[in-house]
């Protein structure tokens, strides 16, 4: 290992230590694969009660990083001649989008997968927030199982934000509709098609779509913790992308263990379980074009601006995947997958040739993007992102 590589690893370990000491992350891991081999680092704990440390090979909820698997399954069907990503949603789900101001003839599968459909930001739906936004509501609803019919109703429960293709807005609802299209076209379950399109070709034996009734994880796994709740008495119906932070609990509240939590509400928008190692393998195959034919690979990485879409800053979004703006990476082309939910946050970032990749996971939800950006800076040797 060269001195520069050793220095880079040391910077990464310092970043992990700071995330625990300064940002309140219970436990964090980073796994790297590059020309110097594989490196695994950790800080903090997998279990706050026992003090058990984080370890390599843990099973994790990858959150919205699973959107890339949904996109890959749709693109596999396109490569097989069974659909086109420019098909209108109406062709496959007649009438489903023709409500509340939407038009299924104008919204395409591509719009669903790159978050330009005009569907509102599903995570802000009062029907969803009322179940999980406060500690008392979470306790009452943590084992609720969501049906796909409920998810579709949720997706169109608010009017459109804009015309199809006009702008970016991060919407789980679009990926729920894509999951239904996958099932309609194939006659198989969404989970079966993700296995066929991604897990099986890549030999990902620890990667799967979580069954709707499942609330556990295979061993080993970290426990999950969240402190992201609204103040008691806050009405989620009043929450907007502008004011939600002011409605959060006061700092200092103890985190809640969310390990036994039913995540069926995420479904095809992000209900995949995997490991950091297997997510690196999946990313490298998607980033380099080893998984999909050329036309579908190009479509996946045709990106749109996320500006104003209330998502990761300094990024562009493809079909379930993202690229960091080269203006903040010093011209280095970096691609990635990202996902966050109650008690879990995973980001995988790497070069487009798959030669250098890092995966970072915390057993709490995203605390802004600082952890991710500091890890990327340390691994790729670039200037601070988002700092003057």
HURAJO-V998634 format. One record per residue. N is the residue number from 1. SS is DSSP state (H for helix, E for strand, L for the rest). NEAR is the number of other C-alpha atoms within 10 Angstrom. D_CENTER is the distance of its C-alpha to the mean C-alpha in Angstrom with 2 decimals. Layout:
BEGIN
[[N	SS	NEAR	D_CENTER] [N	SS	NEAR	D_CENTER]]
END
This chain:
BEGIN
[[1	L	8	32.54] [2	L	8	33.56] [3	H	8	34.08] [4	H	10	31.35] [5	H	14	28.86] [6	H	12	30.09] [7	H	13	29.76] [8	H	18	26.14] [9	H	18	25.40] [10	H	15	27.36] [11	H	18	25.40] [12	H	24	22.12] [13	H	20	23.78] [14	H	16	25.09] [15	H	21	21.67] [16	H	25	20.48] [17	H	19	23.70] [18	H	16	23.36] [19	H	22	19.90] [20	H	18	21.70] [21	H	13	24.99] [22	H	8	24.11] [23	H	12	20.69] [24	L	14	21.08] [25	L	24	18.32] [26	L	26	19.76] [27	E	28	18.67] [28	E	28	16.79] [29	E	24	16.84] [30	E	25	16.63] [31	E	21	17.46] [32	E	24	19.03] [33	E	19	20.60] [34	E	16	23.07] [35	L	9	26.75] [36	L	12	27.85] [37	E	9	26.11] [38	E	13	23.48] [39	E	12	23.11] [40	E	18	21.46] [41	E	20	21.71] [42	E	25	21.04] [43	E	24	22.21] [44	E	24	22.58] [45	E	23	22.46] [46	L	26	20.59] [47	L	19	22.94] [48	L	16	24.53] [49	L	8	27.48] [50	L	8	28.59] [51	L	10	27.43] [52	L	14	26.05] [53	E	16	24.29] [54	L	24	20.91] [55	L	18	21.53] [56	L	16	20.47] [57	L	16	19.16] [58	L	20	17.50] [59	L	19	15.42] [60	E	26	12.03] [61	E	33	9.43] [62	L	27	6.21] [63	H	27	4.31] [64	H	27	2.00] [65	H	26	3.19] [66	H	29	5.82] [67	H	31	6.37] [68	H	28	8.28] [69	H	28	10.33] [70	H	29	11.26] [71	H	31	12.36] [72	H	24	14.20] [73	H	25	15.94] [74	H	29	17.12] [75	H	26	18.29] [76	H	23	20.08] [77	H	20	21.93] [78	H	17	22.91] [79	H	16	24.26] [80	L	10	26.25] [81	L	9	27.76] [82	L	12	26.53] [83	L	19	24.81] [84	L	16	24.05] [85	L	19	20.90] [86	L	13	23.48] [87	L	16	24.74] [88	E	19	24.79] [89	H	26	22.92] [90	H	18	26.43] [91	H	13	27.52] [92	H	20	25.32] [93	L	16	24.85] [94	L	12	28.20] [95	L	13	28.45] [96	L	16	24.98] [97	L	22	24.12] [98	L	15	27.70] [99	L	14	27.50] [100	L	11	27.16] [101	L	11	27.70] [102	L	22	25.28] [103	L	19	26.78] [104	L	21	25.41] [105	L	15	27.77] [106	L	17	26.22] [107	L	24	22.49] [108	E	23	21.50] [109	H	26	18.79] [110	H	26	17.92] [111	H	26	17.58] [112	H	28	15.12] [113	H	30	12.86] [114	L	30	13.16] [115	L	30	13.03] [116	L	29	16.78] [117	L	30	18.16] [118	L	24	19.39] [119	L	29	17.75] [120	L	25	17.46] [121	L	22	14.45] [122	H	22	14.03] [123	H	15	12.80] [124	H	19	16.28] [125	L	19	18.23] [126	H	18	21.08] [127	H	14	21.11] [128	H	15	17.70] [129	H	20	18.41] [130	H	18	21.85] [131	H	18	20.64] [132	H	20	18.41] [133	L	20	19.18] [134	L	22	22.24] [135	H	17	23.19] [136	H	13	25.80] [137	H	15	23.67] [138	H	19	20.97] [139	H	14	23.86] [140	H	11	25.22] [141	H	14	22.16] [142	L	16	19.93] [143	L	16	21.24] [144	L	16	21.07] [145	L	15	20.12] [146	L	16	18.79] [147	L	12	20.38] [148	H	18	19.14] [149	H	11	22.07] [150	H	11	20.91] [151	H	21	17.43] [152	H	17	19.32] [153	H	14	21.67] [154	H	20	18.98] [155	H	24	17.48] [156	L	22	20.96] [157	L	18	22.29] [158	L	19	22.43] [159	L	14	24.08] [160	L	17	22.50] [161	L	17	21.56] [162	L	16	23.12] [163	L	15	24.50] [164	L	21	22.38] [165	L	18	21.51] [166	L	12	22.81] [167	L	19	19.78] [168	L	26	16.01] [169	L	23	14.46] [170	L	23	10.85] [171	L	24	11.52] [172	H	28	10.00] [173	H	27	13.63] [174	H	29	13.78] [175	H	28	11.50] [176	H	27	13.65] [177	H	25	16.61] [178	H	28	15.50] [179	H	25	15.32] [180	H	18	18.81] [181	H	20	20.05] [182	H	25	19.14] [183	H	17	21.16] [184	H	14	23.91] [185	H	13	24.47] [186	H	13	24.52] [187	L	11	25.84] [188	L	11	23.45] [189	L	14	20.63] [190	H	22	17.03] [191	H	21	16.65] [192	H	16	19.74] [193	H	25	18.63] [194	H	26	15.36] [195	H	21	17.78] [196	H	14	20.27] [197	H	21	18.19] [198	H	24	16.05] [199	H	21	16.90] [200	H	14	20.65] [201	H	11	21.31] [202	H	16	19.56] [203	L	13	21.09] [204	L	18	17.98] [205	L	12	19.95] [206	L	17	17.54] [207	L	23	14.53] [208	E	19	14.61] [209	E	23	13.35] [210	L	22	14.39] [211	L	14	17.61] [212	L	18	17.91] [213	L	14	20.48] [214	L	14	18.95] [215	L	16	18.58] [216	L	12	19.13] [217	L	18	17.91] [218	L	11	20.16] [219	L	9	21.89] [220	L	14	21.24] [221	L	21	18.35] [222	L	27	17.96] [223	L	24	18.50] [224	L	28	15.92] [225	E	25	17.16] [226	E	21	16.48] [227	L	22	18.81] [228	L	24	16.97] [229	L	24	19.58] [230	E	22	21.86] [231	L	15	25.53] [232	L	14	27.67] [233	L	8	29.20] [234	L	16	26.62] [235	L	15	26.09] [236	H	21	22.51] [237	H	12	24.30] [238	H	11	25.31] [239	L	18	21.85] [240	L	13	20.83] [241	L	10	18.49] [242	L	8	21.63] [243	L	10	22.82] [244	H	13	20.06] [245	H	13	20.41] [246	H	11	24.14] [247	H	18	23.72] [248	E	17	21.98] [249	L	17	24.10] [250	L	11	26.36] [251	L	8	25.29] [252	L	8	26.70] [253	L	10	25.74] [254	L	9	25.02] [255	L	16	21.49] [256	E	18	21.10] [257	E	18	20.31] [258	L	21	17.60] [259	L	20	17.67] [260	L	14	19.48] [261	L	20	17.16] [262	L	22	16.70] [263	L	25	13.14] [264	L	24	14.54] [265	L	20	13.63] [266	L	23	10.04] [267	H	28	11.73] [268	H	30	10.82] [269	H	29	7.95] [270	L	29	6.11] [271	L	26	9.08] [272	E	25	9.41] [273	E	19	11.39] [274	E	24	12.27] [275	L	23	13.79] [276	H	26	13.33] [277	H	22	16.19] [278	H	20	14.99] [279	H	24	11.57] [280	H	25	13.94] [281	H	18	16.12] [282	H	24	13.59] [283	H	28	12.53] [284	H	25	16.27] [285	H	18	17.23] [286	H	25	14.92] [287	H	25	15.88] [288	H	16	19.53] [289	L	20	20.16] [290	L	13	21.22] [291	L	20	19.32] [292	L	21	20.16] [293	L	13	23.50] [294	H	12	24.16] [295	H	12	23.95] [296	H	21	20.57] [297	H	20	19.27] [298	H	13	20.65] [299	H	14	19.12] [300	H	26	15.55] [301	L	21	16.21] [302	L	16	18.26] [303	L	18	16.47] [304	E	19	17.14] [305	E	18	17.42] [306	L	23	14.92] [307	L	15	17.94] [308	L	10	18.50] [309	L	17	15.23] [310	L	13	14.08] [311	L	15	10.98] [312	L	15	11.03] [313	L	16	14.77] [314	L	17	16.53] [315	E	21	14.16] [316	E	22	14.43] [317	E	27	12.10] [318	L	23	13.05] [319	L	27	12.13] [320	L	26	8.40] [321	L	27	8.90] [322	E	26	10.47] [323	E	24	13.75] [324	E	20	15.23] [325	L	18	18.50] [326	L	13	21.37] [327	L	12	23.39] [328	L	16	21.56] [329	L	19	21.33] [330	L	12	25.06] [331	L	11	24.73] [332	L	16	22.53] [333	L	15	20.06] [334	E	23	16.69] [335	E	28	13.65] [336	E	27	10.12] [337	E	28	6.57] [338	E	25	4.10] [339	E	22	2.25] [340	E	22	5.54] [341	E	22	8.19] [342	L	24	11.91] [343	L	26	12.85] [344	E	24	9.91] [345	E	26	7.94] [346	E	30	7.15] [347	E	27	7.72] [348	E	26	9.88] [349	E	30	12.46] [350	E	28	15.67] [351	E	20	18.63] [352	L	21	18.96] [353	L	15	21.61] [354	L	21	19.54] [355	L	12	22.23] [356	L	21	20.34] [357	E	26	16.86] [358	E	28	15.40] [359	E	28	12.62] [360	E	23	12.42] [361	E	28	11.54] [362	E	33	12.99] [363	L	33	14.08] [364	L	28	13.55] [365	L	22	10.96] [366	L	23	10.56] [367	L	16	14.18] [368	L	9	13.89] [369	L	14	13.16] [370	H	14	16.42] [371	H	21	15.43] [372	H	23	13.17] [373	H	16	15.92] [374	H	19	18.68] [375	H	24	17.34] [376	H	25	17.09] [377	H	17	20.56] [378	H	20	22.01] [379	H	23	20.85] [380	H	18	21.73] [381	L	14	24.64] [382	L	16	23.83] [383	L	14	25.02] [384	L	14	23.19] [385	L	19	20.39] [386	L	11	20.93] [387	L	6	24.25] [388	L	4	27.65]]
END
